[in-house]
Amino acid sequence: MAPKRKAAPERKTSRKKPTIPSIESFFARVPQQENNNNNADDSRRGELQNKSSDTETTVTTQMTSAETEKAPTTATTQMTSAETEKAPTTATTQMTSAETEKAPTTATTQMTSAETEKAPTTATTQMTSAETEKAPTTATTQMTSAETEKAPTTATTQMTSEDTETETPTSANCDCKGCTMKGPTAFQPKDPAVLGTFQNKGRKFLSSWYTDRGWVTLCTQRRKVFCATCRYATQRKLFALSTKVEPAFVTTGFDNYKKAIDKFDTHAESDAHKEAAMKCSAVSGPSISSHINSQITGQQQLHRDGLLKQLTALRYLLRQGLAVRGHLDKDGNLYHLLQTWAADSDVVRSWLQQGRFMSHDTINELITLMGHNVLRSVLERINGNDPAWFAIIADEATDVACNEQLNISIRYVDSNYEVHEDSLGLYQLPSTNAATITNAIKDTLLRTGIPLKLCRGQAYDGAANMQGHRSGVATRIRSEEPAAVPVHCWAHSLNLCLQDVCRQIVSIRDAIDIAKEIDRLINYSPKRKTLFHQLAASGDNDSSGTVKPLCPTRWTVRTEALDSILSNYGTIMDTMHEVNLTTRDDYGLKAGGVLTALEKFDTLFAVRFGHRLFSAAEEVSKTLQKKDLSVQEAVSSVNALKEHYGRLRTDEAFDTFYSATVETARGLNIGEPALPRYRRQPRRLDEGSDPHRHATPKDFYRQVFFQACDLLIGELSQRFDQDFLKPVVAMEKVLLEAANGNDFSGHMDEVMSSVFANDLDQRKLTIHLSMLPDIVKQELPDVKKVTSIRTICSAMSAGSHRTTFSQTHKLLRLYLTIPITSSTSERAFSSLKRLLTYLRSSMTEQRLNNCMLLHVHKDIVDTMDLNAIVTDFVSLNEERMRYFGK
């Protein structure tokens, strides 16, 4: 069992009971004494206060009874020597009465020499009664020698106020450049004239000592060397750990150049210098908050760079019409494109590792912002013209999800006479009647801020709900804006011409049906398609080995399909023969029927004749589908086609065509041409006269040939003669006649009596047009006769003619604004077919519309400012601002 510890003996102390002041004496008002001190005492007192506030010395005050009466007192404590051994004692400072008036007084400690051996002493302050008037007093402590033995002692210093003034570094009063540098900055002159003054006992200061000693600074007034770092740390009271600060490098200065290098190295390795360097770096360098802010800013910039990379990849996919997501997130094109970039980019690698802002909702939000950016750019271009005339182009179609989609495009002309046709997006229709479509168009114009009163044209197809004379879309819009001239799409009209003619010519109609059946028999079966390729490769005839399908809607693009049949005619016959012999199903029977038809001269004649008619119309159709097409160019193309069919309707042209067809038939072992079997008329239709009978097969085919040409010419004249375009044609004649210096007054009256009269000033327009020949001659001296509106546009584009001749400028823009075709909407539906596939049929209408805009307007997407998209995305909520920065 452990022995019991003896109780420590009680210490015998002679403590006096503390005198507790009364409440009245504690709150008693100290009377104000007169200040009879002179100005010198006030100055020294101010210096003492400033210095005493900069030092961490504890002042012990001795006061007389008369001085203490007016000062609030606290308890007086007496301690024995044993109690004072471990208690730190403070040094006593002696001050005059004038110096002590404003100095606070603390407890007065009386200690013997034995009591102060181990006690650290600082300056002890002695003050007179006059000095203590304003100083509050605290408890007075008396300790014996026994109590002070265990207290750690320091050197006891007694100084007057004059002695305290010399405690600060002597360099503080020096006004030389080395002592007035801001912060821990060293003054290191290298001028030999200056360094020559720094010498002591035949030794000089060398400029080579500056190397690797950036703290060495020179005082040119006292010719001494100091440590800029330690001196700055002493002035700022930055020392907290080091007690041995070398005065030679802080206050007195160093000039022992004989041992300079050793002293410099010793000082640089001292703890005090290292602490000063560390503290000065912390004070003069950036703060902790700035370090944190810079780190946060760096992280935010890294996040922004990652988001920019994601937007760049997203822009590429949307521009090309590719899918963004897959069945799983990591199977999508966006993720794998970023993963490919991550191999060479730390930013992308960090972005993928974080895995934030890549969800479905976030991607849809980014697509929406990009789509809105494209739409705003389109609207800025439309509204950037004065006046902002435009034309509406609209068409509807059914997508793969079985939704009726209406595409709305805007045609406008800029100040440089360049025609633009930009799509505004898709509008899902609940119904395809005229009222619904009209409301959709008006709603779209209202949402985009395009006023209907500036509409000067509208182009649609020939459907009854669009072009109906009583309640069609064109009629409804024109009832609100009479200047909105309706135009039936000319490309669609040309397609209808060919369709009507081919249906009336029986041989061409049958040939088209045979071409469709050939396509189904060969291209829809891998087995029969392989057989066709084998026969084409082994045959002696010049075969392309490809059978192209017929376009189901556009008749003007069937030339290639008919050409593939003509170039593979013999191979197709061999294929049909082989299929008929080897196949015992319905396809074998169909192949036999096609073979029988191909072996007839009538089929070969119809295929070649259809190819001849379609090839000329296809070239005109390509011209009519140009977005910058003018009315003059469209009319010229249609007139050229009519003249072509007129030249084709001659005996010479028929004889040449018929002879070539007979030679081709003989080369393919097709029978000679023969008359069709004569059919008796029924009695109910018999008028008593026999129908006309052709003498030879050539006469029969001549009739078919001429009949088709006559029908085409008649259809072209009827469908392209639109009454609503007469004012536009009059504008064209006014411009051409005026440019050639001819009289245009008759056509001018026709223009000013139309719906465009309010858009032009007839008096100014007449004056401006009369000067148009001079402009053309000045800008285009090589032009002898103006035959195209484009020539006038080229002349007006040069110089300041558009401003000087403003009415001519308006007339040109108004003429070019009228649309001729609705092909832009057709192209939009072609893009829709690429975007909305079977696998993407669940896409929402908003996402589909934005993807459509980004895929159609590639020129705007290529120049899109992705930083603006990032700014818009980040500014939507506070969390993103903290993550990406403002």
PANU-70963 format. One record per residue (C-alpha): z, x negated, y. Coordinates in steps of 0.5 Angstrom, whole numbers, padded with zeros to 4 digits, always signed. Layout:
! residues N
ZXY ...
This chain:
! residues 886
+0000+0000+0000 -0002-0003+0007 +0004-0005+0011 +0005+0000+0017 +0003-0003+0024 +0008-0004+0029 +0008+0000+0035 +0006-0004+0041 +0012-0005+0046 +0012-0001+0052 +0010-0005+0059 +0015-0005+0064 +0012-0003+0070 +0014-0002+0077 +0010+0003+0080 +0011+0008+0086 +0010+0015+0086 +0003+0016+0089 +0004+0020+0096 +0000+0026+0096 -0002+0028+0103 -0001+0035+0105 -0006+0040+0106 -0005+0040+0114 -0006+0032+0114 -0012+0032+0110 -0016+0037+0114 -0013+0034+0121 -0018+0033+0126 -0018+0025+0128 -0018+0025+0135 -0024+0021+0138 -0022+0014+0141 -0026+0011+0147 -0031+0006+0145 -0029+0000+0149 -0033-0005+0146 -0039-0009+0149 -0046-0009+0147 -0046-0015+0143 -0040-0012+0138 -0045-0006+0137 -0051-0010+0135 -0047-0014+0130 -0044-0008+0127 -0051-0005+0126 -0053-0011+0123 -0047-0011+0119 -0048-0004+0116 -0055-0005+0115 -0053-0011+0111 -0047-0008+0107 -0052-0002+0105 -0057-0007+0102 -0051-0011+0098 -0047-0008+0092 -0040-0011+0094 -0034-0007+0094 -0030-0008+0100 -0023-0008+0100 -0020-0006+0107 -0013-0008+0109 -0010-0003+0115 -0004-0003+0119 +0001+0003+0119 -0002+0005+0126 -0009+0005+0123 -0008+0009+0117 -0004+0015+0121 -0011+0017+0123 -0015+0016+0117 -0014+0021+0111 -0010+0017+0105 -0010+0018+0098 -0005+0016+0093 -0003+0009+0093 -0002+0006+0086 +0002+0000+0083 +0000-0004+0077 +0003-0010+0073 +0000-0017+0072 -0001-0014+0065 -0005-0008+0067 -0009-0013+0072 -0012-0018+0067 -0018-0014+0066 -0019-0010+0072 -0024-0013+0077 -0022-0015+0083 -0026-0015+0090 -0027-0020+0095 -0024-0019+0102 -0028-0019+0108 -0025-0020+0115 -0029-0016+0120 -0027-0015+0127 -0025-0008+0130 -0032-0007+0133 -0035-0008+0127 -0031-0004+0123 -0031+0002+0127 -0037+0005+0122 -0035+0002+0116 -0032+0006+0110 -0025+0003+0108 -0023+0003+0101 -0016+0001+0097 -0013-0006+0099 -0011-0010+0093 -0005-0015+0094 -0006-0020+0088 -0003-0027+0087 -0006-0033+0085 -0004-0032+0078 -0007-0025+0078 -0014-0027+0081 -0015-0033+0076 -0020-0028+0072 -0022-0023+0077 -0029-0023+0080 -0028-0023+0087 -0033-0021+0092 -0032-0021+0100 -0025-0018+0102 -0026-0014+0109 -0020-0015+0114 -0020-0009+0119 -0016-0008+0125 -0014-0001+0127 -0019+0000+0132 -0024-0002+0127 -0021+0003+0122 -0021+0009+0126 -0027+0012+0123 -0027+0009+0116 -0024+0014+0111 -0019+0010+0107 -0018+0011+0099 -0012+0009+0095 -0008+0003+0096 -0007-0001+0089 -0002-0007+0088 -0002-0011+0082 +0002-0016+0080 +0000-0023+0077 +0002-0021+0070 -0003-0015+0071 -0009-0020+0074 -0009-0025+0068 -0013-0021+0064 -0018-0019+0069 -0025-0023+0070 -0025-0027+0076 -0030-0029+0081 -0031-0034+0087 -0027-0031+0092 -0031-0031+0099 -0028-0030+0106 -0033-0029+0111 -0034-0026+0118 -0039-0022+0120 -0043-0028+0123 -0042-0031+0116 -0045-0025+0113 -0052-0026+0117 -0053-0032+0115 -0053-0030+0107 -0060-0027+0108 -0066-0032+0106 -0067-0036+0112 -0075-0034+0111 -0073-0027+0113 -0074-0030+0121 -0080-0034+0120 -0086-0031+0122 -0091-0036+0119 -0097-0033+0115 -0093-0035+0108 -0087-0032+0110 -0090-0025+0112 -0095-0024+0106 -0094-0017+0104 -0091-0016+0097 -0091-0022+0092 -0097-0025+0095 -0097-0033+0095 -0100-0037+0101 -0104-0043+0098 -0108-0046+0103 -0112-0052+0101 -0114-0055+0108 -0112-0062+0108 -0110-0062+0115 -0105-0057+0113 -0102-0060+0106 -0102-0066+0110 -0096-0064+0114 -0092-0062+0107 -0089-0069+0106 -0082-0072+0104 -0080-0079+0103 -0087-0081+0102 -0089-0076+0097 -0094-0070+0099 -0096-0064+0097 -0102-0063+0092 -0107-0058+0092 -0108-0059+0085 -0101-0056+0084 -0103-0049+0085 -0107-0049+0078 -0103-0044+0074 -0098-0043+0079 -0100-0037+0083 -0093-0036+0085 -0092-0042+0089 -0093-0041+0097 -0092-0045+0103 -0088-0044+0109 -0092-0048+0115 -0086-0047+0120 -0081-0051+0116 -0086-0055+0111 -0082-0052+0105 -0085-0049+0098 -0082-0042+0096 -0083-0038+0090 -0086-0032+0092 -0084-0028+0086 -0077-0029+0086 -0077-0029+0094 -0080-0022+0094 -0075-0020+0088 -0069-0022+0092 -0071-0018+0098 -0072-0012+0094 -0066-0013+0090 -0070-0012+0084 -0065-0017+0080 -0061-0014+0075 -0060-0018+0069 -0061-0025+0072 -0055-0029+0076 -0058-0036+0077 -0063-0035+0082 -0065-0042+0085 -0064-0042+0092 -0069-0048+0093 -0075-0043+0091 -0072-0037+0095 -0068-0039+0101 -0067-0046+0103 -0074-0048+0100 -0076-0054+0096 -0079-0061+0098 -0077-0066+0093 -0085-0067+0091 -0083-0073+0087 -0080-0068+0081 -0085-0063+0084 -0088-0061+0077 -0082-0062+0073 -0078-0057+0078 -0084-0052+0078 -0085-0052+0070 -0077-0051+0070 -0077-0045+0075 -0083-0042+0071 -0079-0042+0065 -0073-0039+0068 -0070-0032+0066 -0069-0031+0073 -0077-0032+0075 -0079-0028+0069 -0075-0022+0071 -0078-0023+0078 -0085-0023+0075 -0084-0017+0071 -0080-0013+0076 -0085-0015+0081 -0091-0013+0077 -0088-0006+0075 -0086-0005+0083 -0093-0007+0086 -0097-0005+0080 -0099+0003+0078 -0093+0007+0077 -0092+0010+0070 -0094+0017+0072 -0101+0014+0075 -0101+0010+0068 -0100+0017+0064 -0105+0020+0069 -0110+0015+0068 -0109+0016+0060 -0110+0024+0061 -0116+0023+0065 -0119+0018+0060 -0118+0023+0054 -0121+0029+0058 -0127+0025+0060 -0128+0023+0052 -0127+0031+0051 -0132+0032+0056 -0137+0027+0053 -0136+0030+0046 -0138+0037+0049 -0144+0034+0053 -0146+0031+0046 -0145+0038+0043 -0149+0042+0048 -0155+0037+0048 -0155+0038+0040 -0155+0046+0041 -0160+0045+0047 -0165+0042+0042 -0164+0047+0036 -0165+0053+0041 -0171+0050+0044 -0174+0049+0038 -0172+0056+0035 -0168+0053+0029 -0162+0056+0026 -0155+0053+0029 -0150+0055+0023 -0151+0055+0016 -0148+0059+0010 -0142+0055+0012 -0140+0051+0018 -0141+0045+0015 -0148+0047+0012 -0151+0048+0019 -0156+0044+0023 -0151+0043+0029 -0146+0040+0025 -0150+0036+0021 -0154+0033+0027 -0148+0031+0030 -0146+0028+0024 -0152+0024+0024 -0151+0022+0031 -0143+0020+0030 -0146+0014+0026 -0148+0011+0032 -0143+0014+0037 -0136+0014+0038 -0135+0020+0042 -0139+0024+0037 -0134+0021+0032 -0128+0023+0035 -0131+0030+0037 -0132+0032+0030 -0125+0029+0028 -0122+0033+0033 -0126+0039+0030 -0124+0044+0037 -0129+0048+0040 -0134+0049+0034 -0132+0056+0032 -0137+0062+0032 -0135+0065+0038 -0135+0058+0042 -0142+0057+0040 -0144+0064+0042 -0141+0063+0049 -0144+0056+0050 -0151+0060+0048 -0149+0065+0053 -0148+0060+0059 -0154+0057+0057 -0158+0063+0057 -0156+0066+0063 -0157+0059+0067 -0165+0060+0064 -0165+0067+0067 -0162+0065+0074 -0167+0059+0074 -0173+0064+0073 -0170+0069+0078 -0170+0064+0083 -0177+0062+0082 -0179+0069+0083 -0175+0071+0089 -0177+0064+0092 -0183+0067+0095 -0185+0071+0101 -0186+0076+0100 -0184+0076+0093 -0189+0081+0090 -0189+0081+0082 -0193+0085+0077 -0189+0088+0070 -0192+0086+0063 -0189+0090+0058 -0190+0091+0050 -0186+0094+0044 -0185+0092+0037 -0181+0092+0031 -0177+0086+0029 -0175+0084+0022 -0168+0088+0022 -0172+0095+0024 -0170+0095+0031 -0175+0097+0037 -0175+0091+0042 -0178+0092+0049 -0180+0085+0052 -0181+0085+0059 -0184+0080+0063 -0186+0078+0070 -0192+0076+0073 -0192+0072+0080 -0196+0067+0085 -0192+0062+0088 -0194+0059+0095 -0199+0054+0092 -0203+0059+0088 -0200+0058+0081 -0200+0064+0077 -0193+0065+0073 -0191+0070+0067 -0184+0069+0065 -0180+0073+0060 -0174+0076+0062 -0172+0078+0055 -0171+0083+0050 -0169+0090+0051 -0167+0094+0045 -0170+0101+0045 -0166+0107+0042 -0173+0111+0042 -0180+0109+0044 -0182+0115+0049 -0184+0114+0056 -0178+0116+0059 -0174+0111+0055 -0178+0105+0056 -0179+0107+0064 -0171+0107+0064 -0171+0100+0061 -0176+0097+0065 -0172+0100+0072 -0165+0098+0069 -0168+0091+0067 -0170+0090+0075 -0164+0093+0077 -0160+0088+0073 -0164+0082+0075 -0164+0084+0083 -0172+0085+0083 -0174+0091+0088 -0179+0096+0085 -0182+0096+0092 -0185+0090+0091 -0188+0091+0085 -0196+0091+0085 -0198+0091+0078 -0197+0093+0071 -0200+0091+0065 -0199+0095+0058 -0203+0096+0052 -0207+0103+0051 -0201+0107+0047 -0200+0114+0050 -0193+0113+0052 -0195+0107+0056 -0202+0109+0059 -0201+0117+0059 -0204+0120+0065 -0199+0125+0066 -0192+0122+0063 -0194+0115+0061 -0190+0109+0063 -0195+0107+0068 -0195+0114+0071 -0188+0114+0072 -0187+0108+0075 -0193+0109+0080 -0190+0115+0082 -0184+0111+0085 -0189+0105+0088 -0196+0107+0089 -0198+0100+0090 -0196+0098+0082 -0203+0098+0080 -0203+0100+0072 -0208+0096+0068 -0210+0097+0061 -0209+0090+0057 -0216+0087+0057 -0215+0083+0051 -0213+0089+0048 -0219+0093+0050 -0224+0088+0047 -0220+0088+0041 -0221+0096+0041 -0228+0095+0042 -0229+0091+0036 -0225+0096+0032 -0229+0102+0034 -0236+0099+0033 -0234+0096+0026 -0231+0103+0023 -0238+0106+0025 -0242+0101+0022 -0241+0102+0015 -0244+0096+0012 -0239+0092+0016 -0233+0096+0015 -0235+0095+0007 -0235+0088+0008 -0229+0087+0012 -0225+0091+0006 -0228+0086+0001 -0226+0081+0005 -0219+0083+0004 -0219+0085-0003 -0222+0077-0004 -0216+0075+0000 -0211+0079-0005 -0214+0077-0011 -0214+0069-0010 -0208+0068-0005 -0203+0073-0008 -0204+0070-0015 -0202+0062-0017 -0206+0063-0023 -0212+0065-0020 -0211+0061-0014 -0211+0055-0018 -0217+0057-0022 -0221+0058-0015 -0219+0051-0013 -0221+0048-0020 -0228+0051-0019 -0229+0049-0012 -0227+0042-0014 -0232+0042-0020 -0238+0046-0016 -0244+0043-0013 -0244+0047-0007 -0241+0045-0001 -0234+0049-0001 -0228+0048+0003 -0223+0051-0003 -0219+0055+0002 -0220+0063+0003 -0216+0065+0009 -0213+0072+0010 -0216+0077+0015 -0211+0079+0021 -0209+0086+0020 -0208+0087+0028 -0213+0083+0032 -0220+0084+0030 -0222+0078+0035 -0219+0073+0030 -0222+0075+0024 -0228+0069+0025 -0224+0064+0021 -0223+0069+0015 -0231+0071+0015 -0233+0064+0015 -0228+0062+0009 -0232+0067+0005 -0239+0065+0007 -0237+0057+0006 -0234+0059-0001 -0239+0065-0003 -0241+0062-0009 -0234+0059-0012 -0232+0066-0010 -0237+0069-0015 -0235+0065-0020 -0228+0066-0020 -0229+0073-0020 -0233+0073-0026 -0228+0068-0030 -0222+0073-0028 -0226+0079-0030 -0228+0076-0037 -0221+0073-0038 -0216+0079-0035 -0215+0085-0039 -0211+0089-0033 -0213+0092-0027 -0214+0086-0023 -0220+0084-0028 -0223+0091-0026 -0222+0089-0019 -0225+0083-0020 -0231+0086-0023 -0232+0091-0017 -0232+0085-0012 -0237+0081-0016 -0242+0087-0016 -0241+0088-0009 -0242+0080-0008 -0248+0080-0012 -0252+0085-0007 -0256+0083-0001 -0252+0088+0004 -0246+0085+0003 -0248+0078+0005 -0252+0081+0011 -0246+0085+0013 -0241+0079+0012 -0246+0074+0016 -0247+0079+0022 -0240+0081+0023 -0239+0073+0023 -0244+0073+0029 -0241+0079+0033 -0234+0077+0032 -0235+0069+0034 -0237+0071+0041 -0232+0076+0042 -0227+0071+0040 -0228+0066+0045 -0228+0071+0050 -0221+0074+0048 -0218+0067+0048 -0220+0067+0056 -0217+0074+0057 -0211+0071+0054 -0209+0066+0059 -0203+0067+0064 -0207+0065+0070 -0213+0069+0069 -0216+0072+0075 -0220+0079+0076 -0226+0075+0077 -0225+0071+0071 -0224+0076+0067 -0230+0080+0069 -0234+0074+0069 -0232+0073+0062 -0234+0081+0060 -0240+0081+0063 -0242+0074+0060 -0241+0078+0053 -0245+0084+0055 -0251+0079+0056 -0250+0076+0050 -0250+0082+0046 -0256+0084+0050 -0260+0078+0048 -0258+0079+0041 -0261+0086+0041 -0268+0083+0041 -0274+0083+0035 -0274+0075+0036 -0266+0074+0035 -0266+0079+0029 -0272+0076+0025 -0269+0069+0026 -0262+0072+0023 -0266+0076+0018 -0270+0070+0015 -0264+0066+0015 -0260+0071+0011 -0265+0072+0006 -0266+0064+0005 -0258+0064+0004 -0259+0070-0001 -0264+0066-0005 -0260+0060-0006 -0254+0064-0009 -0258+0068-0014 -0257+0074-0010 -0262+0080-0011 -0268+0081-0006 -0266+0086+0000 -0268+0093-0002 -0267+0100+0001 -0261+0104+0000 -0262+0110-0005 -0265+0116-0002 -0260+0122-0001 -0263+0129+0000 -0259+0133+0005 -0255+0139+0003 -0258+0146+0004 -0253+0148+0009 -0255+0142+0013 -0262+0142+0012 -0266+0143+0018 -0273+0144+0015 -0275+0137+0017 -0274+0131+0012 -0270+0125+0015 -0273+0118+0017 -0275+0114+0012 -0275+0106+0013 -0282+0103+0010 -0279+0096+0009 -0271+0094+0008 -0272+0089+0014 -0273+0095+0018 -0267+0098+0015 -0263+0092+0017 -0266+0092+0024 -0264+0099+0025 -0257+0097+0023 -0257+0090+0027 -0259+0094+0034 -0254+0100+0033 -0248+0095+0033 -0251+0091+0039 -0252+0098+0043 -0245+0100+0041 -0241+0094+0043 -0245+0094+0050 -0243+0101+0051 -0236+0100+0049 -0235+0094+0053 -0238+0098+0059 -0233+0104+0058 -0227+0100+0057 -0227+0095+0062 -0229+0100+0068 -0222+0102+0070 -0222+0105+0077 -0215+0103+0079 -0218+0096+0079 -0223+0098+0084 -0219+0095+0090 -0218+0089+0087 -0225+0088+0086 -0226+0089+0093 -0221+0084+0095 -0225+0079+0091 -0232+0081+0094 -0228+0080+0101 -0226+0073+0100 -0232+0071+0097 -0237+0074+0102 -0232+0071+0108 -0232+0064+0105 -0240+0064+0105 -0240+0067+0112 -0243+0073+0110 -0241+0080+0113 -0235+0083+0109 -0234+0089+0113 -0236+0094+0108 -0231+0091+0103 -0226+0090+0108 -0225+0098+0109 -0225+0099+0102 -0219+0094+0101 -0215+0097+0107 -0216+0104+0105 -0213+0103+0098 -0205+0102+0096 -0205+0095+0099 -0206+0097+0106 -0199+0097+0108 -0199+0089+0106 -0204+0087+0110 -0205+0087+0118 -0213+0088+0118 -0214+0085+0125 -0211+0079+0124 -0214+0079+0117 -0221+0080+0120 -0220+0074+0125 -0217+0069+0119 -0223+0071+0114 -0228+0069+0120 -0225+0062+0120 -0225+0061+0112 -0232+0058+0112 -0230+0053+0117 -0224+0051+0112 -0228+0051+0106 -0233+0046+0110 -0227+0042+0112 -0223+0041+0106 -0229+0041+0101 -0235+0039+0104 -0239+0038+0097 -0239+0045+0096 -0245+0049+0098 -0244+0056+0096 -0237+0059+0094 -0237+0063+0088 -0230+0063+0085 -0223+0065+0088 -0220+0058+0085 -0225+0054+0090 -0222+0058+0096 -0215+0057+0093 -0216+0049+0093 -0219+0049+0100 -0213+0053+0103 -0208+0049+0099 -0209+0043+0103 -0206+0042+0110 -0202+0047+0114 -0208+0053+0113 -0203+0057+0109 -0198+0058+0115 -0204+0058+0120 -0208+0063+0116 -0202+0067+0114 -0206+0074+0112 -0211+0070+0108 -0206+0067+0104 -0203+0074+0103 -0209+0077+0101 -0210+0071+0096 -0203+0072+0093 -0204+0079+0093 -0210+0079+0089 -0208+0074+0084 -0201+0078+0083 -0205+0083+0079 -0205+0082+0072 -0211+0083+0067 -0207+0082+0060 -0200+0083+0057 -0201+0077+0052 -0195+0074+0055 -0191+0079+0051 -0195+0078+0045 -0193+0071+0045 -0186+0073+0046 -0186+0077+0040 -0189+0071+0036 -0183+0067+0038 -0179+0073+0036 -0182+0073+0029 -0180+0065+0028 -0173+0067+0031 -0171+0073+0027 -0172+0072+0020 -0170+0075+0014 -0164+0070+0013 -0162+0071+0021 -0163+0079+0021 -0156+0080+0023 -0156+0077+0029 -0153+0080+0035 -0157+0083+0041 -0154+0079+0046 -0155+0072+0042 -0162+0074+0040 -0164+0075+0047 -0161+0068+0050 -0164+0065+0044 -0171+0068+0046 -0170+0066+0053 -0168+0059+0051 -0174+0058+0046 -0179+0061+0051 -0178+0057+0057 -0178+0050+0054 -0180+0047+0061 -0173+0050+0064 -0169+0048+0058 -0172+0041+0059 -0169+0040+0066 -0163+0044+0065 -0156+0041+0068 -0152+0041+0062 -0146+0038+0066 -0146+0045+0070 -0146+0049+0063 -0140+0044+0062 -0136+0046+0068 -0138+0053+0068 -0135+0053+0060 -0129+0049+0062 -0127+0054+0069 -0126+0060+0064 -0119+0059+0063 -0113+0054+0064 -0113+0051+0057 -0120+0048+0057 -0118+0046+0064 -0112+0042+0061 -0116+0039+0055 -0123+0037+0059 -0120+0037+0066 -0123+0040+0072 
